Amino acid sequence: MSGAAALDAAWPVPDEAPDAAWIAAARAWLASTAARDAATFDAGGPGVDVRPLLARRASAVDDVVRSAWARTLGQGGDGGEVPALFAVGGYGRGELYPQSDVDLLVLLDEAAQPDAAPEIARFVTLLWDAGLPVGHAVRSTAQCRGSAAGNITVLTAMLEARALAAVPSASERLLDAIDESEVWPPAAFFAAKRQELRERHARFGDTADNLEPNLKEGPGGLRDLQTLRWMALRVLHTGDLDSLTTLGQLGNDEHATLQRQQDVLARLRYGLHLVAARREERLRFDHQKALAARLGYVDTPGALAVEQMMQAFYRSAGLVQRVGERLLQRFEEQLEGEATPEPLDGDFCLRRGYLAAVSSDWPRDASDVFALFAAWAAYPEGDAQGAIRGLHSHTARALAEFLERMPAYGNATTEARAAFMALLRGRQPVQTLTRMARLGILGRWIPAFANVSGRMQFDLFHVYTVDQHTLAVLANIAAFARGGDERFSLAQDVWPRLRKPELLLLAALFHDIAKGRGGDHSQLGAVDARAFGQAMALPVGDVATVEWLVAQHLLMSMTAQKQDIADPEVIHAFAQKVGDRERLELLYLLTCADIAGTSPKLWNAWKDRLLADLYTSTRLALRRGLEHPLEADERAGETRATAARLLCEAGVDDAAIDATLARMPAIGFQRGRPDQIAWQAQALMGLGDRDTCVAVRALADARALEVFVHSPDRDGLFAAIVITLDRLGLTIAQARVLDGPAARVFDSFQVVPADARHPPAPQDVTQRLEAVLAGPLDALRPARRTQPRHLRHFRIAPQVGFDRLDSPPRTMLSLVCTDRPGLLADVALVLREQGLRVHDARVATFGERAEDVFQITRVDADGTDRPLDEPHQEALRTALLACFEGDCP
């Protein structure tokens, strides 16, 4: 090895040294070279070139491997009985990361393998004892051919075989064994590797924008680059980027792009191996901050160091995918030949199903670019008859080369702006925006979008980068338009009422576009949205609507999750902020799409019901007129009358209806829904001689449950219910504790399964609660759980707040802390241990952040409920803070 990969010192171990001395010396040699390379890496900062380090590591390992081979099996040679040694896989390529496996192939005739087995075992043992993670295979030429024919992964490893101890004839035999005339001809190899790539991408959700991406196997990772190299080796008999450029398969710009992004990915993987101190390919939260610091990133007011590092990865992975798709097409054309163009209307044609520009000087301006996307939107995409398979590689390259000349909307012509708005109003607008984003056009047209491309937020609430989240929100809006998405109960009914759907698309596009600038991203994004709308010459009212939606895109979610939407005053205040039905419909759809596009786990049936209820109540308030707010007594009367009608329709006689509803707390009619009141009343009618009633029903196709408990009030009741639900694997989204006549409680809980794959059946919940409430409550304790790994990296300073409520006199307890399994059960236990009563609870979780609100009282000696005084507040604060740190009672 020479040049940058050359080692600073010669291999220090004499061949005649005893094995123990050789092992100790080899370990010291590898450790010293690794330490030297790590120091070089650390001194290089964010732009360190790791290619020489990969080669130096391979060179150091070569010395150890060759020395061990010389001690055990000789120098290799000609003839079938003399074994030959080859490096394969990444080691064969001459690239070794600090913790990579060392893959070896011993080429030896099958008849000679038994006699050589003891020395081969000694050879491998020496390497393992020296600290090298060795993987090896012993095969004859025929066995190499057979293994390669039966397993394309074996062939792939041997494609990059490098002789370590072998004469030229041995290398020739190996090449003959895997020759394309013998196994895996180019077309079959290409098809198999392309399918392998697709399946690998699918395992990662077809996106590199995961919070803990796999640097090697994930989409746009190093394995993608290696796959392109393997394909080139088989199809073109060269895997070198320079050679591919010479052959016309890569443009100079594409060559430079792939090399830059490979350097970024290699740097991250090298550093990850150092930080993890073991073979690790997934960039976990455990290592992200340490790796960012090791690479020299520093926090700035607009972005944490770890966010800057991750943005560099996401952008690199996206570019690798983009250029890789073009190269795959060119390999396909190399194998199948150029297809005859099929003319389409306008300036475009199809080449083997790929959309291509006809003119060699396309595109000339932004209008040409938008015409391409309009032509693309006119056809379905996929493998169906008449579908477009994608963008032709030559046209995609021309588009990429035009990016530097693509104007931002503020500098564009009137025709280009009109063409963009036509795309939003045309066919498949969401698909079009997604294509524009992935090809880099959207970031050039709207520069603020480029700023959030690949931008992660180091928390558990946002599981995608900002741009990918935006595309997910747009995809949800497309689902509203198609209808039939069972996740949303009302969205597909609201969608047809929109006057101008493009206003919703623009609001979705801009709602998070100001993330990372500092300040309120909603207000900053609203300014951007207004400027864009004005530049697009939208009517003044439409500009105002989009601006308002962006500024208020969190309003509906916060109102639904943090306030009591059964309170008429809350509904009236929300309706006043919304103002009219059109804005309500747009905001409702945007809110649903935003929550569901933030994390696959964030949207659930309870949030669907909550937003649907808020939408319905607000729509009624707007229809009634904001000058006629609904009074609490009026709301209670309407709810009671509707519940009575539902019971009557169910066959219950009037006397039973009146008697049962009279037993229920009056405030329940103000807070509850008519169907909920009717269901609870029917449960009470079946109570008989029992004093405790538990009823459970499924909501929204069993994706959520409602639990109703009627029981004599006693200390610890709330904690017992919460602990039991937690042990059943149910997460409480909302709890309402109402005091009824005769010192009885009417408690209701909205719950969702912590594991949606294994929800408990309603009857199981009923039986478990009934059994628990039939016995003593004091001994019931929450389940002890290990904190999930990822939560250890997202610690939130706990906050405990108290506010006095006057009607009725209570204390409002507000908690903000790091969420974890069983948190609510532990809080309920603290409240029980403090002798406090819970009258209402609202639970909200945002990624790793829990925000819970309780209405509580202490009990005087005479049994009267009273707000907490300062000593009781401080005692509760101390107990809760201790609980948050793991010291629960």
Residue pairs with C-beta under 8 A, 6 or more apart in sequence:
1 7
1 55
1 56
1 58
1 59
1 62
4 51
4 52
4 55
4 56
5 52
5 55
5 56
5 58
5 59
5 94
6 56
6 59
7 33
7 56
7 59
7 60
7 63
8 36
11 29
11 63
11 64
11 67
12 25
12 29
13 21
13 22
13 25
13 26
13 29
13 67
15 67
15 70
15 71
17 25
19 71
19 126
22 67
22 68
22 71
22 126
23 126
23 129
23 130
26 64
26 67
26 68
26 126
26 130
26 131
27 130
27 131
29 60
29 63
29 64
30 60
30 61
30 64
30 130
30 131
30 132
31 131
33 56
33 57
33 60
34 57
34 60
34 98
37 53
37 56
37 57
37 98
38 98
38 274
40 48
40 53
41 48
41 50
41 53
41 270
41 271
41 274
42 294
45 295
45 296
46 267
46 295
46 296
46 297
46 309
46 312
48 267
48 295
49 263
50 263
50 266
50 267
50 270
51 263
51 266
53 270
54 94
54 95
54 96
54 97
54 266
54 270
55 94
55 95
57 96
57 97
57 98
58 87
58 91
58 94
58 95
58 96
61 91
61 96
61 102
61 132
62 87
62 164
64 127
64 130
64 132
65 85
65 87
65 102
65 104
65 127
65 132
65 164
66 164
66 165
68 123
68 126
68 127
68 130
69 75
69 76
69 85
69 123
69 164
69 165
70 165
71 123
71 126
72 119
72 120
72 122
72 123
72 126
73 83
73 85
73 106
73 116
73 119
73 120
73 123
73 165
74 82
74 83
74 165
75 165
76 82
76 83
76 84
76 85
76 164
76 165
76 166
76 167
76 170
77 84
77 166
77 167
77 170
78 167
78 169
78 170
80 108
80 109
80 111
80 112
80 140
81 108
81 109
81 111
81 112
82 108
83 106
83 107
83 108
83 112
83 116
83 120
84 106
84 107
84 108
84 163
84 165
84 166
84 167
84 170
84 171
84 174
85 104
85 105
85 106
85 107
85 163
85 164
85 165
85 166
86 92
86 104
86 105
86 106
86 107
86 158
86 161
86 162
86 163
86 164
86 166
86 171
86 174
87 102
87 103
87 104
87 105
87 161
87 162
87 164
88 103
88 104
88 105
88 157
88 158
88 160
88 161
88 162
89 101
89 103
89 157
89 160
90 96
90 97
90 100
90 103
90 160
90 226
91 100
91 101
91 102
91 103
91 104
91 162
92 103
92 157
92 160
92 161
92 162
93 160
93 162
94 162
96 102
97 269
97 270
97 273
98 270
98 273
98 274
99 133
99 273
99 276
99 277
99 278
99 279
99 280
100 133
100 273
100 279
101 133
101 134
101 135
101 279
102 127
102 132
102 133
102 134
102 135
103 134
103 135
103 136
103 157
104 134
104 135
104 136
104 137
104 164
105 136
105 137
105 138
105 139
105 144
105 157
105 158
105 161
105 174
106 116
106 120
106 136
106 137
106 138
106 139
107 139
107 140
107 141
107 144
107 166
107 170
107 173
107 174
108 116
108 138
108 139
108 140
109 140
109 141
110 140
110 142
110 143
113 138
113 140
116 138
117 138
120 136
120 138
124 134
124 136
127 134
128 134
133 279
137 147
139 147
141 173
141 174
141 176
141 177
142 177
144 158
144 174
144 177
144 178
145 177
145 178
145 182
145 183
147 154
148 154
148 155
148 158
148 177
148 178
148 183
148 184
149 155
149 182
149 183
149 184
152 184
152 189
152 192
152 193
152 196
155 178
155 183
155 184
155 189
156 193
156 230
158 174
158 177
158 178
159 178
159 230
159 233
159 234
160 233
161 171
161 174
163 170
163 171
176 182
178 184
180 186
180 189
180 234
184 192
184 234
186 234
186 235
186 335
187 335
189 230
189 231
189 234
189 235
190 231
190 234
190 235
190 331
190 332
190 335
193 227
193 230
193 231
194 231
194 328
196 227
197 224
197 227
200 217
200 219
200 223
201 219
203 217
204 210
204 213
204 214
204 217
204 218
204 219
206 219
207 219
207 464
207 468
208 218
208 219
208 220
208 221
208 313
208 314
208 317
208 318
208 321
209 314
209 454
209 456
209 464
209 465
209 467
209 468
210 218
210 463
210 464
211 285
211 456
211 460
211 463
212 282
212 283
212 284
212 285
212 790
213 221
213 282
213 283
213 313
213 314
213 317
214 221
214 281
214 282
214 283
215 221
215 222
215 265
215 268
215 269
215 272
215 281
215 282
215 283
215 313
216 222
216 223
216 269
216 281
217 223
217 281
218 317
219 317
219 321
220 316
220 317
220 318
220 319
220 320
220 321
220 324
221 265
221 317
221 320
222 262
222 265
222 266
222 269
224 320
224 321
224 324
225 258
225 261
225 262
225 265
225 320
225 324
228 324
228 327
228 328
229 239
230 239
231 328
231 331
232 238
232 239
232 244
232 249
232 331
233 239
235 331
235 334
235 335
236 243
236 244
236 247
236 249
236 331
236 334
238 244
238 247
241 250
241 255
241 258
241 259
242 255
244 250
244 255
244 327
245 251
245 252
245 255
249 327
249 330
249 331
249 334
250 258
250 327
251 397
251 401
253 400
253 401
254 323
254 326
254 327
254 397
254 400
257 319
257 323
258 320
258 323
260 316
261 316
261 317
261 319
261 320
262 320
264 312
264 313
264 316
265 313
265 316
265 317
265 320
267 295
268 283
268 291
268 295
268 309
268 313
269 281
271 291
271 294
271 295
272 280
272 281
272 283
272 287
272 291
273 279
273 280
274 294
275 287
275 290
275 291
275 294
276 286
276 287
280 287
283 291
283 310
283 313
284 789
285 789
285 790
285 793
285 794
286 789
286 792
286 793
288 306
288 309
288 310
288 458
288 793
289 305
289 306
289 793
291 309
292 304
292 305
292 306
292 308
292 309
293 305
295 309
297 305
297 306
297 308
297 309
298 305
299 305
300 308
301 518
302 516
302 517
302 518
303 311
303 455
303 516
304 458
306 458
307 455
307 456
307 457
307 458
307 516
310 454
310 456
310 458
311 454
311 455
311 456
311 465
312 454
313 454
314 453
314 454
314 455
314 456
314 465
315 453
315 454
318 438
318 453
318 454
322 396
322 400
322 438
322 439
322 440
325 390
325 393
325 396
326 393
326 396
326 397
327 393
329 354
329 390
329 392
329 393
330 393
332 352
333 339
333 352
333 393
336 352
338 351
339 351
339 352
341 349
341 350
341 351
341 356
341 358
342 349
342 350
342 351
343 349
343 358
344 350
344 355
344 375
345 375
346 371
346 375
347 357
347 358
347 359
347 362
347 368
347 371
348 355
348 356
348 357
348 358
348 372
348 375
349 355
349 356
349 358
350 356
350 388
351 392
352 389
353 387
353 388
353 389
354 388
354 389
354 390
354 391
354 392
354 393
354 395
355 372
355 375
355 376
355 379
355 388
355 390
355 391
355 392
355 395
356 391
356 392
356 394
356 395
357 363
357 372
357 395
357 398
362 368
362 395
362 398
363 369
363 372
363 398
363 399
363 402
365 413
365 416
366 406
366 407
366 412
366 413
366 416
366 419
366 445
367 413
367 415
367 416
367 419
369 399
369 402
369 406
369 441
370 416
370 419
370 420
370 422
370 423
371 419
372 395
372 399
373 423
373 432
373 435
373 436
373 441
374 419
374 422
374 423
374 426
376 388
376 391
376 432
376 435
377 423
377 426
377 427
377 428
377 429
377 431
377 432
378 427
379 386
379 387
379 388
380 386
380 387
380 388
381 387
381 388
381 389
381 390
381 431
382 389
383 389
391 399
391 435
391 439
396 439
399 439
399 441
400 439
400 440
403 440
403 441
403 444
406 441
406 444
406 445
407 416
407 444
407 445
408 444
408 445
408 446
408 447
409 416
409 417
409 420
409 445
409 446
409 532
409 535
409 536
410 531
410 535
412 445
414 537
417 535
417 536
417 537
420 445
420 536
421 502
421 536
421 538
423 429
423 432
423 433
424 433
424 502
424 505
424 506
425 502
426 432
429 501
429 502
429 505
430 474
430 475
430 477
430 478
430 505
431 478
433 442
433 471
433 474
433 505
433 509
434 471
434 474
434 475
436 442
436 445
437 443
437 449
437 453
437 467
437 470
437 471
442 449
443 449
443 450
443 453
444 450
446 509
446 513
446 532
448 513
448 514
448 528
449 467
449 470
449 509
449 513
451 513
451 516
451 517
452 465
452 466
452 467
452 470
452 512
452 513
452 515
452 516
453 465
453 466
453 467
454 465
454 467
455 465
455 466
455 467
455 515
455 516
456 462
456 465
456 466
457 466
457 515
458 794
459 794
459 847
459 848
459 849
460 790
460 791
460 794
460 847
460 848
461 598
461 599
461 602
461 846
461 847
461 848
461 849
462 469
462 598
462 599
462 847
463 598
463 599
463 600
464 472
464 597
464 598
464 599
466 512
466 513
466 515
466 516
469 512
469 597
469 598
470 508
470 509
470 511
470 512
470 513
470 597
472 596
472 597
472 598
473 508
473 511
473 590
473 593
473 594
473 597
474 505
474 508
474 509
474 593
475 597
476 592
476 593
476 596
476 597
477 504
477 505
477 508
477 589
477 593
479 485
479 488
480 488
480 491
480 492
480 494
480 495
480 589
480 592
480 593
481 495
481 501
483 492
483 495
484 492
485 491
485 492
486 701
487 596
487 603
487 608
488 592
488 596
488 608
489 608
489 609
489 612
489 700
490 588
490 612
490 615
490 616
491 588
491 589
491 592
494 585
494 588
494 589
494 615
495 501
495 589
497 585
498 504
498 585
498 586
498 589
499 582
500 542
503 542
503 545
503 546
503 549
503 586
504 549
504 586
504 589
504 590
506 529
506 532
506 533
506 546
507 529
507 546
507 549
507 550
507 553
507 586
507 590
508 590
508 593
508 594
510 525
510 526
510 528
510 529
510 532
510 546
510 550
511 522
511 525
511 549
511 550
511 553
511 590
511 594
512 521
512 525
513 521
513 525
513 528
513 529
514 521
514 522
514 523
514 524
514 525
514 528
515 521
517 524
522 550
522 551
522 552
522 553
522 554
523 551
525 550
525 551
526 547
526 548
526 550
526 551
527 547
528 550
529 543
529 546
529 547
529 549
529 550
530 543
530 546
530 547
533 542
533 543
533 546
533 547
534 543
538 546
545 582
545 583
545 586
548 583
549 583
549 586
549 587
549 590
552 577
552 587
553 587
553 590
553 591
553 594
555 574
555 577
555 587
556 574
556 587
556 588
556 591
556 611
556 614
557 591
557 594
557 595
557 611
559 565
559 570
559 574
559 614
560 607
560 610
560 611
560 613
560 614
561 607
561 610
561 842
561 844
562 842
562 844
562 851
562 853
563 570
563 842
564 570
564 671
564 840
564 842
565 571
565 574
565 610
565 613
565 614
565 617
566 670
566 671
566 672
566 673
567 632
567 670
567 671
568 629
568 630
568 631
568 632
568 634
568 635
568 670
569 629
569 632
571 614
571 617
571 618
571 621
571 630
572 621
572 626
572 629
572 630
574 614
574 618
575 584
575 618
575 621
575 622
575 626
576 626
578 584
578 587
578 618
578 622
580 622
581 619
581 622
581 623
584 615
584 618
584 619
584 622
588 611
588 615
591 611
592 603
592 608
592 611
595 602
595 603
595 607
595 611
596 602
596 603
599 847
604 703
604 704
604 733
604 752
605 699
605 700
605 701
605 703
605 704
605 752
606 699
606 704
606 733
606 734
606 750
606 751
606 752
607 733
608 700
609 699
609 700
609 704
609 750
610 734
613 673
621 629
621 630
624 630
632 670
633 670
635 669
635 670
636 666
636 667
636 669
636 670
637 669
639 669
639 670
639 672
639 673
639 674
639 677
640 661
640 669
640 677
642 674
643 661
643 669
643 674
643 675
643 677
643 678
643 681
644 657
644 658
644 661
646 674
646 675
646 678
647 657
647 660
647 678
647 681
647 682
648 654
648 657
650 678
650 682
652 682
652 685
656 685
657 681
660 681
660 684
660 685
661 677
661 681
663 684
663 740
663 741
664 677
664 680
664 681
664 684
664 740
664 746
665 738
665 739
665 740
665 741
665 746
667 738
668 677
668 680
668 738
668 740
668 746
669 677
671 736
671 738
672 680
672 748
676 706
676 748
679 695
679 697
679 706
679 708
680 695
680 708
680 710
680 746
680 748
683 693
683 695
683 708
683 710
684 693
684 710
686 693
687 693
687 710
691 711
691 712
692 709
692 710
692 711
692 712
692 770
692 773
692 774
693 708
693 709
693 710
693 711
694 707
694 708
694 709
694 710
694 766
694 769
694 770
694 773
695 707
695 708
695 766
696 705
696 706
696 707
696 708
696 762
696 763
696 765
696 766
696 769
697 705
697 706
697 762
698 704
698 705
698 762
699 705
699 706
699 750
702 759
703 752
703 756
703 759
704 733
704 750
704 751
704 752
705 730
705 750
705 751
705 752
705 759
705 762
705 765
706 748
706 749
706 750
706 751
707 721
707 725
707 748
707 749
707 751
707 765
707 769
708 746
708 747
708 748
709 721
709 745
709 746
709 747
709 748
709 749
709 769
709 773
710 740
710 744
710 745
710 746
710 747
711 717
711 744
711 745
711 747
711 773
712 743
712 744
712 745
713 739
713 743
713 744
713 745
714 777
715 777
715 832
715 835
715 837
716 777
716 778
716 780
716 832
717 745
717 747
717 773
717 777
718 735
718 737
718 747
718 828
718 831
718 832
718 837
718 838
719 777
719 780
719 825
719 828
719 829
719 831
719 832
720 772
720 773
720 777
720 780
721 747
721 749
721 769
721 772
721 773
722 732
722 735
722 824
722 825
722 828
723 780
723 781
723 782
723 783
723 825
723 828
723 829
724 768
724 769
724 772
724 780
725 732
725 749
725 751
725 765
725 769
726 732
726 782
726 783
726 822
726 824
726 825
727 768
727 782
727 783
727 825
728 760
728 764
728 765
728 768
729 753
729 754
729 755
729 758
729 759
729 760
730 751
730 752
730 753
730 754
730 760
730 765
731 751
731 752
731 753
731 754
731 845
732 749
732 750
732 751
732 824
732 841
732 843
733 750
733 751
733 752
733 843
734 749
734 750
734 841
734 842
734 843
735 747
735 748
735 749
735 750
735 838
735 840
735 841
735 842
735 843
736 747
736 748
736 749
736 840
736 841
737 745
737 747
737 838
737 839
737 840
737 841
738 745
738 746
738 747
738 748
738 839
739 745
739 746
739 839
740 746
753 759
753 760
754 821
772 780
781 829
782 822
782 825
782 826
782 829
782 888
783 822
783 825
784 822
785 820
785 821
785 822
787 820
787 821
788 820
788 821
790 848
791 818
791 819
791 820
791 848
794 818
794 847
794 848
795 818
796 816
796 817
796 818
796 848
796 849
798 815
798 816
798 817
798 818
798 880
798 881
798 884
799 814
799 815
799 816
799 817
800 813
800 814
800 815
800 876
800 877
800 880
800 881
801 813
801 814
801 815
802 811
802 812
802 813
802 814
802 868
802 873
803 811
803 812
803 814
804 810
804 811
804 812
804 867
805 811
805 812
805 855
805 867
808 865
809 857
809 865
809 866
809 867
810 839
810 855
810 856
810 857
810 865
810 867
811 855
811 856
811 857
811 867
811 868
811 873
812 853
812 854
812 855
812 856
813 853
813 854
813 855
813 856
813 876
814 851
814 852
814 853
815 827
815 850
815 851
815 852
815 853
815 854
815 880
816 849
816 850
816 851
817 823
817 849
817 850
817 884
818 848
818 849
818 850
818 884
819 845
819 847
819 848
819 849
819 850
823 850
824 843
824 852
826 883
826 888
827 852
827 880
827 883
828 838
829 888
829 889
830 876
830 879
830 880
830 883
830 888
830 889
831 838
831 854
831 856
831 876
833 879
833 889
834 872
834 875
834 876
834 879
835 858
835 859
836 856
836 857
836 858
836 859
836 868
836 876
837 856
837 857
837 858
837 859
837 865
838 854
838 855
838 856
839 855
839 856
839 857
839 865
840 854
840 855
841 852
841 853
841 854
841 855
842 852
842 853
843 850
843 852
844 850
844 851
844 852
845 851
856 868
857 865
857 866
857 867
857 868
858 865
858 866
858 867
858 868
858 869
858 872
859 865
859 866
860 866
868 876
879 889
882 888
883 889
